[in-house]
């Protein structure tokens, strides 16, 4: 298990440490945004820019899950500060949206990571 995956798993266990795991459903996956995606803009211009990535669960949860995101890779311009925010939005039993944002003169060529969803 990579260091990022290991750390993410520890965070997931900590978050749900008071939950009965016998009744908890946990699923995970990976995510990535890069210039292959239509309308990719994290590497262009200045100011506030963002990308949205829809995640659909193979099987819906019975209750709305908690989401944990991690970033495991980022490729950015070495001539500017690396500024980014990755967050889960519109979480439902069926899925959620990952929003990746950058701002000012930051240029992100690609960014990826893992997500975990858990509900009891």
N, C-alpha and C positions, 0 to 999 in steps of 0.2 A: 504494500500500500504506500503510495507516495506521501510525502510530508504534508502536502495540502489536503489530500483525502483523509489522512490520519487526523489532522487538526480539525477538519470539518466534522468528522465522525465524533470526536471528543466533544465538540461544541454541541452537536445534535444530542448526544447522551446527556450533557449537562442541562440543556434546555428542557429535556423531558425526564429529568431525574426523578420527579415526583409522580410520574405517570406509570400505570401498570402496563408494562411492555407486552404482557400476554394478550392484551386487547388493543395494542397500538399497531396501526398500519403505517409502515415507512417505505417510501419509494424514493428513488433518486435518478438523476440523469445528468447529462452534460449540456453545456450551451456554448455558443460561439457567435460573435458578430465580426464581420470582416468585409472588405470591399466586394466580395462575390455577391453579397446581398444587394438587392435593388435599393436605391436611394441611400446607400451608405454615405455618411457625412462626417464621421468622427475624425477623419484625417484632412478635412478641408476647412478653409477660411478661419475666422475668429468668432468668438461669442459662444452662446449656448447652443449646443447640438446634441441630439439624442437619437437612439435607435431603440425600437421595440421588437421584442421577440416573443411570440406566443408559444406557450407550453401547454399541451393537452395531455392529460393522464390517459393511459390505456383503459383504465377502469375507474369510474368516478369514486370518490370517497363518500362515506356515509355522512360525514360532517366536514365542514370546511377545514382544511389542514393548515398547520403552521408551516411557513417556508423559510428555509435557510439557504442563502446564496454564498458561494465562495468564488474567488478569482484565482485561477491557477496559472494564467499566462497573459502577458500584456506586451505588445510590441508598439513602442511609441517613439516619436521624434526625439533624438538626443539633444536637440537645440532649444527645447522648451520644457517647462514643468509638466509633469505627468499629473493630470487632474482627471479623476473619474469618480462616478458613483454608479453602483449597480443595485437595483432595488426590485422587489416583487410588488406588483400592482394587481388590482382586480382579482384577488385570490378567490376562487370558488371551488366547489366540489369537483368540477370538471377540469380545472387548470388555472393558469395564471399568466401574467405578462411580465417579462423581464425588461426593465427599462435601464439602458446604459447611457449615461450622460457624461459629457465633457464640456469645458468652457474655456474662455479666454483664448490664448494662443496654443493650447495643447493640441497635439496631433496624435491620434491613436490609430495605428494601422490595423490592429486586430486585438481582440480581448476575448478570453474564454474562461470557463470555470465549471463548477458543479452546482446542482441544486438538490435539496432534500425536502420532501414533503412528508409530514407526519400528522396523524389524527388518531384519537382513540375512539 
